[in-house]
Amino acid sequence: MSGVLTFILAGGKGARLYPLTRDRTKPAVPFGGIYRIIDFTLTNCLHSGLRQIYVLTQYKSLSLERHIRAGWSLFNPALGEFIAPVPPQQRTEGATWYRGTADAIWQNWYSVERYVFEKGEPEAILILAGDHVYKMDYREMLSFHRERDADLTVAAIRVPRAEARRRFGVFVADHDGRVLSFKEKPEEPPPAPDAPEHCLASMGIYAFSPRILEEVLRSDAEDPSSSHDFGVDVIPRMVAEGRRVFVFPFERGNRNPTPYWRDVGTLDSLWEAHMDLVAVVPQFDLYDRSWPIHTYYEPWPPAKTVHGEPARKGTAINSLLSPGCIVSGGTVIRSVLSPGVRVHSFAHVEESVLFSGVEVGRGAVVRRAIVDKNVAIPEGFQIGVDPEEDRKRFHVTESGIVVIPKEERI
């Protein structure tokens, strides 16, 4: 993999995750207790042998850059390895903020030119999103890309057609994986040939031939009608021009017990993905030592539960408790607690996600909620019990998940 140059798009504003993205970019949002969302993409790179990585940042990137510096300084520059956060350089004429995913790569083409000057032309350029949760060995996809002599290979996953409607780009491909057509977020997704209730949805994972990528990005940058997005503009144009565009089936690169990929770009999908973790047999396995998820670990003490009195027991059922958590005479059910969370006596936390430093006061109730960092929930306070009262005070999603911003005073 030494000949592969990787770009991770990590500049998303994350408007649909607001208020969790009020102070941080989307890939820096905490997930699974001890991780950040970007850790899953970076871990895939680590296990796939990818050691030359640019992380393209943009909005509110301080938290993300600090996390990468503290937790991902693993690579050896003496061996040509690097992981480098890159804020917008505005090197191209008239450049401002990134106008789309394709424009983000084009504005940083200088980095590719420097790579070519110092190391020679890369075998492939891999472009990844920094805001998805999944396990994937990219080597399988890159081998597929080489074998097909592809101009572009896109990873695709089967999803129900109803789920893909207006959400994902959808492919139709032949038996060899050659793309016959592509539609970005169609109203009626075309079915997969062998599974009419499903379709082939783009995962936003792209392997490009470097010279082809430069050519199509240059053409796209010169097109005033383009929105400069891979899904909206670049891929449809390449397919229409007869380029060698292929889809790679995700199940061939999947490293979870069953294929699992989640775009956690909305508050509801983020909550649902956390609920996937707390099942007796979780859909997404964090405990597989053959594919450990790397992150930055703060020096917290072990989690603990205390009090075993008949009327006051510290209990946690079907839940994830991170280091530093103390469940002190309260009850936690089907929830994910991040480091340093404290649940006091007679408090009840259910189907909730509590970020670092949250304190649940004595007798308080928290149901179906996401609570951001360092929020103190007062004694006896109720969240997720009365929907009307919740909507007066907090942000509530369409499915009824209550979301409380970082350091909110209640």
C-alpha positions as a Python dict, from the first residue, in 0.01 Angstrom:
ca = {
    (1, 'M'): (0, 0, 0),
    (2, 'S'): (305, 230, -8),
    (3, 'G'): (199, 349, -352),
    (4, 'V'): (-148, 464, -245),
    (5, 'L'): (-217, 825, -145),
    (6, 'T'): (-524, 867, 77),
    (7, 'F'): (-748, 1169, 129),
    (8, 'I'): (-1009, 1172, 407),
    (9, 'L'): (-1283, 1432, 367),
    (10, 'A'): (-1336, 1558, 722),
    (11, 'G'): (-1458, 1913, 678),
    (12, 'G'): (-1831, 1852, 705),
    (13, 'K'): (-2031, 2124, 873),
    (14, 'G'): (-2272, 1861, 1004),
    (15, 'A'): (-2585, 2077, 1006),
    (16, 'R'): (-2809, 1772, 1056),
    (17, 'L'): (-2615, 1680, 1371),
    (18, 'Y'): (-2664, 2023, 1529),
    (19, 'P'): (-2637, 2102, 1824),
    (20, 'L'): (-2366, 1834, 1859),
    (21, 'T'): (-2176, 2014, 1582),
    (22, 'R'): (-2213, 2358, 1734),
    (23, 'D'): (-1852, 2350, 1854),
    (24, 'R'): (-1697, 2066, 1649),
    (25, 'T'): (-1693, 1927, 1297),
    (26, 'K'): (-1896, 1613, 1225),
    (27, 'P'): (-1605, 1362, 1217),
    (28, 'A'): (-1502, 1480, 1566),
    (29, 'V'): (-1838, 1395, 1725),
    (30, 'P'): (-1792, 1131, 1999),
    (31, 'F'): (-1919, 781, 1928),
    (32, 'G'): (-1937, 456, 2121),
    (33, 'G'): (-1821, 602, 2450),
    (34, 'I'): (-1446, 642, 2389),
    (35, 'Y'): (-1416, 706, 2015),
    (36, 'R'): (-1465, 987, 1764),
    (37, 'I'): (-1647, 911, 1439),
    (38, 'I'): (-1332, 959, 1231),
    (39, 'D'): (-1155, 683, 1429),
    (40, 'F'): (-1334, 414, 1227),
    (41, 'T'): (-1207, 540, 891),
    (42, 'L'): (-857, 599, 1031),
    (43, 'T'): (-855, 250, 1187),
    (44, 'N'): (-948, 100, 851),
    (45, 'C'): (-652, 283, 698),
    (46, 'L'): (-422, 160, 974),
    (47, 'H'): (-520, -206, 933),
    (48, 'S'): (-515, -176, 552),
    (49, 'G'): (-152, -66, 554),
    (50, 'L'): (-225, 288, 433),
    (51, 'R'): (37, 519, 581),
    (52, 'Q'): (20, 833, 364),
    (53, 'I'): (-294, 1018, 462),
    (54, 'Y'): (-418, 1374, 423),
    (55, 'V'): (-718, 1468, 640),
    (56, 'L'): (-895, 1761, 476),
    (57, 'T'): (-1053, 1977, 746),
    (58, 'Q'): (-1262, 2291, 722),
    (59, 'Y'): (-1532, 2386, 975),
    (60, 'K'): (-1458, 2404, 1350),
    (61, 'S'): (-1164, 2170, 1314),
    (62, 'L'): (-976, 2241, 1640),
    (63, 'S'): (-1123, 1944, 1829),
    (64, 'L'): (-1055, 1710, 1536),
    (65, 'E'): (-698, 1829, 1485),
    (66, 'R'): (-626, 1797, 1858),
    (67, 'H'): (-763, 1442, 1857),
    (68, 'I'): (-551, 1339, 1557),
    (69, 'R'): (-240, 1491, 1711),
    (70, 'A'): (-296, 1323, 2049),
    (71, 'G'): (-417, 983, 1930),
    (72, 'W'): (-287, 925, 1580),
    (73, 'S'): (80, 1022, 1586),
    (74, 'L'): (164, 662, 1500),
    (75, 'F'): (340, 686, 1168),
    (76, 'N'): (713, 719, 1104),
    (77, 'P'): (813, 1016, 887),
    (78, 'A'): (1156, 860, 830),
    (79, 'L'): (977, 583, 638),
    (80, 'G'): (769, 828, 436),
    (81, 'E'): (461, 776, 653),
    (82, 'F'): (233, 1060, 758),
    (83, 'I'): (-114, 1157, 869),
    (84, 'A'): (-156, 1529, 812),
    (85, 'P'): (-461, 1746, 885),
    (86, 'V'): (-486, 2000, 602),
    (87, 'P'): (-707, 2310, 643),
    (88, 'P'): (-826, 2487, 325),
    (89, 'Q'): (-518, 2617, 141),
    (90, 'Q'): (-706, 2823, -122),
    (91, 'R'): (-429, 2764, -375),
    (92, 'T'): (-655, 2761, -680),
    (93, 'E'): (-764, 3083, -849),
    (94, 'G'): (-1073, 3234, -687),
    (95, 'A'): (-1080, 2962, -420),
    (96, 'T'): (-1294, 3008, -110),
    (97, 'W'): (-1447, 2741, 111),
    (98, 'Y'): (-1478, 2398, -48),
    (99, 'R'): (-1774, 2403, -283),
    (100, 'G'): (-1816, 2025, -286),
    (101, 'T'): (-1630, 1698, -238),
    (102, 'A'): (-1462, 1716, -579),
    (103, 'D'): (-1359, 2078, -524),
    (104, 'A'): (-1203, 1982, -189),
    (105, 'I'): (-966, 1742, -365),
    (106, 'W'): (-898, 1983, -652),
    (107, 'Q'): (-809, 2268, -417),
    (108, 'N'): (-551, 2035, -261),
    (109, 'W'): (-405, 1901, -583),
    (110, 'Y'): (-81, 2073, -489),
    (111, 'S'): (-40, 1799, -227),
    (112, 'V'): (-58, 1537, -500),
    (113, 'E'): (197, 1727, -711),
    (114, 'R'): (437, 1744, -416),
    (115, 'Y'): (388, 1372, -356),
    (116, 'V'): (467, 1299, -723),
    (117, 'F'): (776, 1523, -708),
    (118, 'E'): (911, 1352, -395),
    (119, 'K'): (798, 990, -438),
    (120, 'G'): (670, 943, -793),
    (121, 'E'): (315, 902, -917),
    (122, 'P'): (98, 702, -676),
    (123, 'E'): (-54, 378, -795),
    (124, 'A'): (-398, 498, -684),
    (125, 'I'): (-563, 781, -496),
    (126, 'L'): (-812, 667, -233),
    (127, 'I'): (-1078, 915, -122),
    (128, 'L'): (-1273, 841, 196),
    (129, 'A'): (-1538, 1006, 413),
    (130, 'G'): (-1452, 1074, 775),
    (131, 'D'): (-1806, 1044, 911),
    (132, 'H'): (-1912, 680, 860),
    (133, 'V'): (-1905, 384, 1099),
    (134, 'Y'): (-1784, 56, 947),
    (135, 'K'): (-1491, -187, 924),
    (136, 'M'): (-1331, -238, 585),
    (137, 'D'): (-1005, -368, 446),
    (138, 'Y'): (-933, -123, 164),
    (139, 'R'): (-670, -358, 20),
    (140, 'E'): (-947, -576, -120),
    (141, 'M'): (-1098, -281, -304),
    (142, 'L'): (-761, -159, -433),
    (143, 'S'): (-681, -508, -566),
    (144, 'F'): (-1019, -510, -742),
    (145, 'H'): (-940, -165, -885),
    (146, 'R'): (-608, -289, -1026),
    (147, 'E'): (-752, -611, -1166),
    (148, 'R'): (-1024, -422, -1356),
    (149, 'D'): (-778, -157, -1478),
    (150, 'A'): (-1043, 87, -1361),
    (151, 'D'): (-1046, 463, -1395),
    (152, 'L'): (-1266, 477, -1087),
    (153, 'T'): (-1387, 216, -840),
    (154, 'V'): (-1664, 298, -593),
    (155, 'A'): (-1751, 83, -291),
    (156, 'A'): (-2120, -4, -281),
    (157, 'I'): (-2349, -171, -29),
    (158, 'R'): (-2689, -329, -75),
    (159, 'V'): (-2962, -133, 100),
    (160, 'P'): (-3343, -155, 82),
    (161, 'R'): (-3472, 66, -197),
    (162, 'A'): (-3705, 250, 39),
    (163, 'E'): (-3410, 336, 263),
    (164, 'A'): (-3201, 463, -30),
    (165, 'R'): (-3468, 696, -166),
    (166, 'R'): (-3337, 1055, -174),
    (167, 'R'): (-3047, 951, 53),
    (168, 'F'): (-2783, 765, -150),
    (169, 'G'): (-2633, 754, -495),
    (170, 'V'): (-2746, 432, -666),
    (171, 'F'): (-2569, 219, -930),
    (172, 'V'): (-2673, -30, -1192),
    (173, 'A'): (-2380, -257, -1286),
    (174, 'D'): (-2317, -562, -1501),
    (175, 'H'): (-2200, -904, -1377),
    (176, 'D'): (-1836, -787, -1375),
    (177, 'G'): (-1911, -473, -1172),
    (178, 'R'): (-1888, -229, -1465),
    (179, 'V'): (-2124, 62, -1400),
    (180, 'L'): (-2403, 97, -1655),
    (181, 'S'): (-2578, 390, -1488),
    (182, 'F'): (-2563, 603, -1176),
    (183, 'K'): (-2822, 832, -1016),
    (184, 'E'): (-2754, 1057, -719),
    (185, 'K'): (-3026, 1033, -451),
    (186, 'P'): (-3306, 929, -689),
    (187, 'E'): (-3674, 933, -596),
    (188, 'E'): (-3709, 578, -728),
    (189, 'P'): (-3379, 389, -686),
    (190, 'P'): (-3323, 129, -960),
    (191, 'P'): (-3322, -226, -818),
    (192, 'A'): (-3024, -458, -805),
    (193, 'P'): (-3061, -721, -1081),
    (194, 'D'): (-3062, -1017, -841),
    (195, 'A'): (-3249, -848, -552),
    (196, 'P'): (-3543, -631, -669),
    (197, 'E'): (-3618, -495, -320),
    (198, 'H'): (-3260, -374, -278),
    (199, 'C'): (-3025, -146, -466),
    (200, 'L'): (-2651, -79, -489),
    (201, 'A'): (-2583, 236, -288),
    (202, 'S'): (-2260, 437, -300),
    (203, 'M'): (-2062, 442, 24),
    (204, 'G'): (-1861, 752, -72),
    (205, 'I'): (-1540, 547, -97),
    (206, 'Y'): (-1349, 611, -421),
    (207, 'A'): (-1032, 465, -574),
    (208, 'F'): (-909, 669, -871),
    (209, 'S'): (-638, 637, -1129),
    (210, 'P'): (-433, 952, -1051),
    (211, 'R'): (-410, 1083, -1408),
    (212, 'I'): (-779, 1026, -1469),
    (213, 'L'): (-865, 1200, -1142),
    (214, 'E'): (-662, 1506, -1237),
    (215, 'E'): (-827, 1519, -1578),
    (216, 'V'): (-1186, 1493, -1451),
    (217, 'L'): (-1128, 1736, -1163),
    (218, 'R'): (-975, 1993, -1394),
    (219, 'S'): (-1271, 1961, -1630),
    (220, 'D'): (-1516, 1986, -1341),
    (221, 'A'): (-1343, 2295, -1199),
    (222, 'E'): (-1378, 2468, -1536),
    (223, 'D'): (-1752, 2392, -1562),
    (224, 'P'): (-1951, 2689, -1423),
    (225, 'S'): (-2270, 2479, -1405),
    (226, 'S'): (-2115, 2212, -1182),
    (227, 'S'): (-2176, 2183, -809),
    (228, 'H'): (-1829, 2022, -788),
    (229, 'D'): (-1946, 1709, -611),
    (230, 'F'): (-1837, 1352, -686),
    (231, 'G'): (-2187, 1207, -664),
    (232, 'V'): (-2377, 1487, -834),
    (233, 'D'): (-2131, 1576, -1109),
    (234, 'V'): (-1812, 1373, -1147),
    (235, 'I'): (-1938, 1014, -1139),
    (236, 'P'): (-2239, 1069, -1369),
    (237, 'R'): (-2014, 1247, -1618),
    (238, 'M'): (-1756, 969, -1612),
    (239, 'V'): (-2025, 705, -1669),
    (240, 'A'): (-2178, 909, -1953),
    (241, 'E'): (-1835, 944, -2115),
    (242, 'G'): (-1783, 567, -2109),
    (243, 'R'): (-1499, 572, -1858),
    (244, 'R'): (-1406, 249, -1683),
    (245, 'V'): (-1614, 293, -1367),
    (246, 'F'): (-1670, -12, -1146),
    (247, 'V'): (-1851, -88, -822),
    (248, 'F'): (-1679, -290, -552),
    (249, 'P'): (-1914, -499, -333),
    (250, 'F'): (-1861, -396, 28),
    (251, 'E'): (-1909, -749, 161),
    (252, 'R'): (-1576, -846, 1),
    (253, 'G'): (-1390, -592, 217),
    (254, 'N'): (-1612, -600, 526),
    (255, 'R'): (-1439, -690, 853),
    (256, 'N'): (-1742, -694, 1084),
    (257, 'P'): (-1910, -1031, 1154),
    (258, 'T'): (-2189, -918, 920),
    (259, 'P'): (-2170, -627, 672),
    (260, 'Y'): (-2229, -308, 868),
    (261, 'W'): (-2203, 50, 743),
    (262, 'R'): (-2379, 351, 890),
    (263, 'D'): (-2386, 710, 773),
    (264, 'V'): (-2432, 876, 1113),
    (265, 'G'): (-2507, 1214, 961),
    (266, 'T'): (-2833, 1278, 1148),
    (267, 'L'): (-2917, 1283, 1517),
    (268, 'D'): (-3159, 993, 1476),
    (269, 'S'): (-2907, 780, 1285),
    (270, 'L'): (-2639, 857, 1545),
    (271, 'W'): (-2870, 743, 1825),
    (272, 'E'): (-2974, 432, 1629),
    (273, 'A'): (-2610, 338, 1568),
    (274, 'H'): (-2544, 361, 1942),
    (275, 'M'): (-2841, 134, 2008),
    (276, 'D'): (-2681, -114, 1765),
    (277, 'L'): (-2388, -135, 2009),
    (278, 'V'): (-2585, -229, 2322),
    (279, 'A'): (-2761, -540, 2195),
    (280, 'V'): (-2664, -872, 2355),
    (281, 'V'): (-2506, -959, 2020),
    (282, 'P'): (-2420, -613, 1884),
    (283, 'Q'): (-2461, -548, 1514),
    (284, 'F'): (-2128, -366, 1517),
    (285, 'D'): (-1856, -551, 1708),
    (286, 'L'): (-1617, -334, 1907),
    (287, 'Y'): (-1464, -638, 2078),
    (288, 'D'): (-1297, -812, 1782),
    (289, 'R'): (-926, -817, 1870),
    (290, 'S'): (-834, -899, 1511),
    (291, 'W'): (-954, -551, 1409),
    (292, 'P'): (-921, -326, 1718),
    (293, 'I'): (-1051, 29, 1688),
    (294, 'H'): (-776, 277, 1768),
    (295, 'T'): (-836, 611, 1937),
    (296, 'Y'): (-684, 847, 2193),
    (297, 'Y'): (-717, 711, 2545),
    (298, 'E'): (-720, 955, 2834),
    (299, 'P'): (-583, 821, 3167),
    (300, 'W'): (-918, 754, 3334),
    (301, 'P'): (-955, 499, 3617),
    (302, 'P'): (-1176, 190, 3566),
    (303, 'A'): (-1553, 226, 3561),
    (304, 'K'): (-1735, 112, 3872),
    (305, 'T'): (-2080, 56, 4017),
    (306, 'V'): (-2142, 110, 4387),
    (307, 'H'): (-2406, 45, 4652),
    (308, 'G'): (-2572, -290, 4691),
    (309, 'E'): (-2849, -197, 4932),
    (310, 'P'): (-3197, -339, 4867),
    (311, 'A'): (-3340, 1, 4770),
    (312, 'R'): (-3024, 152, 4625),
    (313, 'K'): (-2819, -51, 4380),
    (314, 'G'): (-2579, 70, 4118),
    (315, 'T'): (-2671, -136, 3812),
    (316, 'A'): (-2594, -126, 3440),
    (317, 'I'): (-2782, -360, 3205),
    (318, 'N'): (-2703, -407, 2834),
    (319, 'S'): (-2492, -92, 2842),
    (320, 'L'): (-2143, 33, 2762),
    (321, 'L'): (-1960, 199, 3051),
    (322, 'S'): (-1641, 383, 2960),
    (323, 'P'): (-1343, 430, 3193),
    (324, 'G'): (-1402, 681, 3470),
    (325, 'C'): (-1779, 620, 3490),
    (326, 'I'): (-1940, 580, 3831),
    (327, 'V'): (-2292, 440, 3861),
    (328, 'S'): (-2361, 524, 4224),
    (329, 'G'): (-2690, 371, 4328),
    (330, 'G'): (-2860, 451, 3996),
    (331, 'T'): (-2984, 236, 3709),
    (332, 'V'): (-2851, 237, 3353),
    (333, 'I'): (-3031, 37, 3081),
    (334, 'R'): (-2940, 5, 2711),
    (335, 'S'): (-2722, 315, 2719),
    (336, 'V'): (-2371, 429, 2628),
    (337, 'L'): (-2178, 625, 2890),
    (338, 'S'): (-1862, 810, 2789),
    (339, 'P'): (-1562, 868, 3020),
    (340, 'G'): (-1624, 1047, 3348),
    (341, 'V'): (-2004, 1014, 3353),
    (342, 'R'): (-2162, 992, 3697),
    (343, 'V'): (-2509, 857, 3770),
    (344, 'H'): (-2626, 931, 4124),
    (345, 'S'): (-2855, 734, 4353),
    (346, 'F'): (-3209, 654, 4235),
    (347, 'A'): (-3141, 811, 3893),
    (348, 'H'): (-3265, 621, 3587),
    (349, 'V'): (-3091, 635, 3247),
    (350, 'E'): (-3243, 437, 2959),
    (351, 'E'): (-3168, 417, 2586),
    (352, 'S'): (-2948, 723, 2608),
    (353, 'V'): (-2603, 839, 2500),
    (354, 'L'): (-2414, 1047, 2756),
    (355, 'F'): (-2093, 1218, 2648),
    (356, 'S'): (-1793, 1281, 2873),
    (357, 'G'): (-1843, 1455, 3205),
    (358, 'V'): (-2222, 1432, 3219),
    (359, 'E'): (-2363, 1413, 3571),
    (360, 'V'): (-2711, 1274, 3634),
    (361, 'G'): (-2843, 1400, 3964),
    (362, 'R'): (-3011, 1201, 4237),
    (363, 'G'): (-3354, 1073, 4128),
    (364, 'A'): (-3329, 1224, 3779),
    (365, 'V'): (-3469, 1041, 3474),
    (366, 'V'): (-3307, 1041, 3128),
    (367, 'R'): (-3478, 844, 2849),
    (368, 'R'): (-3405, 832, 2475),
    (369, 'A'): (-3163, 1123, 2484),
    (370, 'I'): (-2821, 1234, 2362),
    (371, 'V'): (-2651, 1456, 2620),
    (372, 'D'): (-2332, 1636, 2513),
    (373, 'K'): (-2026, 1695, 2729),
    (374, 'N'): (-2022, 1842, 3080),
    (375, 'V'): (-2398, 1877, 3129),
    (376, 'A'): (-2522, 1856, 3489),
    (377, 'I'): (-2877, 1719, 3507),
    (378, 'P'): (-3030, 1844, 3833),
    (379, 'E'): (-3169, 1625, 4109),
    (380, 'G'): (-3516, 1496, 4021),
    (381, 'F'): (-3511, 1643, 3668),
    (382, 'Q'): (-3688, 1448, 3392),
    (383, 'I'): (-3582, 1416, 3028),
    (384, 'G'): (-3769, 1201, 2776),
    (385, 'V'): (-4076, 1164, 2996),
    (386, 'D'): (-4299, 1452, 2882),
    (387, 'P'): (-4249, 1527, 2507),
    (388, 'E'): (-4422, 1864, 2524),
    (389, 'E'): (-4204, 1985, 2808),
    (390, 'D'): (-3894, 1854, 2633),
    (391, 'R'): (-3975, 2052, 2316),
    (392, 'K'): (-4008, 2372, 2520),
    (393, 'R'): (-3656, 2335, 2659),
    (394, 'F'): (-3448, 2126, 2419),
    (395, 'H'): (-3403, 2010, 2062),
    (396, 'V'): (-3616, 1701, 1991),
    (397, 'T'): (-3578, 1495, 1671),
    (398, 'E'): (-3859, 1360, 1454),
    (399, 'S'): (-3839, 1024, 1630),
    (400, 'G'): (-3847, 1186, 1973),
    (401, 'I'): (-3478, 1180, 2071),
    (402, 'V'): (-3398, 1466, 2310),
    (403, 'V'): (-3063, 1634, 2238),
    (404, 'I'): (-2892, 1859, 2493),
    (405, 'P'): (-2593, 2072, 2381),
    (406, 'K'): (-2249, 2080, 2535),
    (407, 'E'): (-2225, 2249, 2877),
    (408, 'E'): (-2594, 2343, 2869),
    (409, 'R'): (-2722, 2486, 3195),
    (410, 'I'): (-3045, 2317, 3298),
}
